[in-house]
């Protein structure tokens, strides 16, 4: 009930407010040069069918008493590196962020719910989140559809959280060198410059 952004619109809980959908607000905030540039977002943002969603619950995952449609992670860059790699470790899925400078948090709900794909944004880039001081700048907000969560958890259990190429110890560097030396068997002309 205390929502004063457009999350409810993306969830199909309210109609697109005429002032916002006209693009005037984005122009007046100085985010867009013209009303039309802002208005186009309201034609392209993924919105759910009106009336299909009646409530949204935010809670720590371990406290969730049902299977959520989406799991939202807030992470610093090192944590996000591990999590994002886990989203593609098994599937090879590309990382694609679908977002905009306004409605940035809203893209974390409708788009991944409908597409079934992970979506992310970085706090501090979106006008509304930054103006409302929702998160400190530089946090990754990563939305994972629940159907993909088991794959991400499996990947986290299998993969090295710290890549061997990033390790500084002698044993890891020697192992990496051995692996890279074997590349020459596959492609004798390949030379990796460090």
Residue pairs with C-beta under 8 A, 6 or more apart in sequence:
5 105
5 106
5 128
5 132
6 17
6 20
6 103
6 106
6 128
7 56
7 105
7 106
7 109
8 14
9 15
9 16
9 17
9 20
9 47
9 106
10 45
10 46
10 47
10 48
10 103
10 106
10 107
10 109
10 110
11 47
11 48
11 53
11 56
11 109
11 110
12 47
12 48
12 49
12 50
12 51
12 52
12 53
13 50
13 53
13 54
15 50
16 42
16 47
19 25
20 26
20 42
21 39
21 42
22 35
22 39
23 32
23 34
23 35
23 36
23 37
23 38
23 39
23 40
23 41
23 42
24 35
24 38
25 38
26 32
26 35
26 37
26 38
26 41
26 102
27 33
27 34
27 35
27 37
27 38
29 102
29 127
31 38
31 101
31 102
31 127
32 38
38 102
41 100
41 102
41 103
45 100
45 103
45 106
45 107
45 110
45 111
46 107
46 110
46 111
46 113
46 114
46 115
47 110
48 110
48 113
48 114
56 109
57 64
57 68
58 72
61 68
61 71
67 146
68 146
69 113
69 145
69 146
70 108
70 109
70 112
70 113
70 143
70 144
70 145
70 146
71 143
71 144
71 146
71 149
72 108
72 141
72 142
72 143
72 144
73 79
73 80
73 83
73 140
73 141
73 142
73 143
73 144
74 123
74 135
74 139
74 140
74 141
74 142
75 83
75 139
75 140
75 142
76 138
76 139
76 140
77 138
77 140
79 140
80 120
80 140
80 142
82 156
82 161
83 140
83 142
83 152
83 156
84 95
84 118
84 120
84 140
84 142
85 155
85 159
86 152
86 155
86 156
86 159
87 93
87 95
87 118
87 142
87 144
87 148
87 151
87 152
87 155
88 94
88 95
89 155
89 158
89 159
90 151
90 154
90 155
90 158
91 151
93 117
93 118
95 118
95 120
96 117
96 119
97 119
97 120
97 121
98 107
98 111
98 119
99 107
99 119
99 120
99 121
99 125
99 126
100 107
100 126
101 125
101 126
101 127
102 126
102 127
102 128
103 126
103 128
104 121
104 125
104 126
104 127
104 128
104 129
105 121
105 126
105 128
105 129
105 134
105 141
107 119
107 121
108 119
108 120
108 121
108 141
108 143
109 143
111 117
111 119
111 143
112 118
112 119
112 143
112 144
112 145
113 145
116 145
116 147
116 148
117 145
118 142
118 143
118 144
118 145
118 148
119 142
119 143
120 140
120 141
120 142
120 143
121 140
121 141
122 137
122 138
122 139
122 140
122 141
123 129
123 130
123 134
123 135
123 136
123 137
123 138
123 139
123 140
123 141
124 130
124 135
124 136
124 137
124 138
124 139
128 134
129 135
130 137
135 141
144 152
164 172
164 175
164 176
164 179
165 176
167 173
167 176
180 192
183 190
183 192
184 190
